[in-house]
Amino acid sequence: MWDKNDWFYEGQHGFSPGYFYKSRVITVYQDIADSVDNGDKIYTIIVEFSKAFELVSHGWLVRKIANSGVISPVAVWIREFLLGRTQRVRVGGQLSEEVRVTSGVPQGSVLGPILFLTYVNNVWRNMESTIRLFADDCVIYRKIINIEDTEKLQKVLDRLGEWAVENAMKINPSKSKTIRFKRSKAKHPLNYSLMDTLIPEASSCKYLGIILQGT
């Protein structure tokens, strides 16, 4: 469907044919290593999303699918698959009343991961830095040459915060991390913020199971 017309963002490797988490780590690591080897410095932000799969709005997802270029019968089928779902909770022998489910991709379904990728597919637009994803694991980085680059990286974080609000996604800035990579020792702290909250600076961080060691 979407993978045949290259509609998905090329920086997204999650659930994509021919890709796996190691391909994402290798790509990020190689980009950083190449910059440091060239004597450049690169600032990296590891972004922590919270309950991303559960927060996917069904209404907005249906609209995004309709605008993705998929043929009408498929769009209608997915709409029927998502809308009208209900759930109830059993406690002991008692069942709660049914309530409508209006968000979250169906857990355990074959279609669920693809629907999530469709929902977040536009996250990279209007961002003047590199953004790489593996499902909801997100890393943003930029080569820093002058003060304009530091300002542009902050603008990317501002735009990401706006995107999260617009798409009902939740970001946890306090669990996100900023890391710098450069040959020389750092002389000043990194003061980047996300959704009006200062992102903690770290000397290293785990990304997809691999430790990224800053300088």
N, C-alpha and C positions, 0 to 999 in steps of 0.2 A: 504494500500500500504506500505509506509515506517514504519508506526507505528506498523505493525504486525511483522516486523523483528528486532525491536528495533534499527533501523538505526539512528533515531534522538538522539541527545545529551541529556542525562538524566537530565542535568542541565537547559534545556530549558522547561519552562512551558507555554509559550505563544501559544495559539490556540491548545493546546494538550488535547486529550480526558482525562477526569478525573481530569484536573488541572484548576485552575483559579488564578487570581492575588494574592488572599489571601494565597494560598498554597506557592507561591514564597516568600512572605513577612514572613510567619511563619517559613519557612526553614532558611532564612537568619537570622532572629531574634534569632532563637533557637541556631544556630551555634555560633553566637556572644555571647549570654548569657552563653552558656556552657563554652566557653573559659574564660570569665571574672570570672565566678563562680569558675573555677579551678585555678584562680590567674594568668592566662596568659594575655598577651596583644595581641590585634588583630588590624591590620591596614586594613582599608577598602577604596576602591576607587569606587565612583559612576561615571560611564562613560557616557558622554553625546554624543550620536550620532546625526548627523544632516541630515534630509531628507533621512533617511535610506531606506524607501520603494521606494522612487522615484529614487534612485541611483543604484538600482539592474540592472546590465548589462545583457541584454537578451542573448548575446552570451555566456558569462561565465556561466550563469544559465543553459543554455541548455547543456553545457559540464558537469557541476556538476551533473545534472540529469542523463546524460548518464553513468556517472561513479558511480552512487549510487546503481546500482544493480537492478533498476526497469526494468521490461520486455520491450523489444524493441517497441512493438506497443504503449505502454503508453508513452514512451519517444518521439516517433515520433508525437503522438497526441499533447503532450505539446509543442513540438517544433513548430508545425503548429499553435497552439493557440497563441504563443508569437510573432513569427517572421512575418514580413511583415505588421505590424500595422502602420497606419498613423494617423495624426491629423491635424486639422486646427482651426483657431480662427475666431470667428465672432465679429466684432466691428460695432455696428449699423446694417446697411444692407449690409456690406461688408465682404466677406470671404477671408481669407488669402490662399495662396497656400498650398497644402498638403506637410507635411514633415514626414519623417520616424521617428517612435518612437523606439529607441534602448535601452531604460532603463526604469525601473519602473515596479512594479507588477501591473496588471490591478486592478484599484480601484473598490471596490464594488463587485468583483467577489468572488465566493465561493473558487476558487482555489488560489486566490491571497495570502492569509496568509500562506498556505502550501508552496507555491513557495518561499516566503520570508524565512521561516524557513529552507528550503533546501539550500538557498544561504548562510546563515550565520552558517550552521551546523558545519563547521570545525573551528570555531573561537577559540575553547577551546584547540586545539591540540598544543603540545609543550609548555604548560603553567603550571609551577609548583606552582600554587596557585588555590584556589577555584574560579570558575567563574560561576555565576548564571545569567540566562536571562529570561526575559518575553518579547518575541518578540525582540524589539530593546532596551529595558531597560536592562542595564548591570551593574552588581556589581561584583567587584573582591575583595577578602580578603585573608589574610594570618596571621597565628599565628606567632608572632615575639618572638623568643627566643634569637637570637644572631645577630651579624652584617651580617652574611651570609644570614639570612632570609630577612633582609631589602634589600640586594643586589638582591636576587632572585625575590622579588616583583617588583623592578625596571626593571629587565630583562623581567618580564611578561608584563609590560607596554610597553617596547620597542618592544616586539614581537607583541603586539596588534596593535601598530602603524604601524608595517610592514604589518600585515594582512590587515589593513584598506587600505593601499596603493595598495597592491596586488589585493584587491577585489573591488577597486573603491568606498570604503565607506569613509565617512567624519566624523571625530571626532572633537568635540569642547572642547579642553583641558581647556579653560578659564571658561567654564560652568560645567566642571566636578568638583568633590570634593574629598578631602581626609579627612577621619575621623579616629580617634583612639579610641579604647575602652580598658580601663584598670582600675584597682582599684585605683592606685596611681595617683597623679596629673602629668601632662605632664611637662617635663623639657627641651625639645628641640622641635623645629618646625619640621614638616614633609616636607621634600624637595623631593617630587616625581614629575617626569616630564613625559609628554606624547607628543610625536612628537616634542621634543625639547622645550616644553613650560611647565613652572612650573604649577602644578595643585594647585589651591587654597585650603588651609586647612580650614575646617569648624568645629564648635562644634556640629552642627546638620545638617541634610539634609533630604529632603522629598524623599522617595523612594516608588513608586507605591501608593502614597497617604498617606503613614505612615511616621511619623517623627522619624528618627533614631537619638538618642541623645548620642553624644560621651562624653568622659571624658578628 
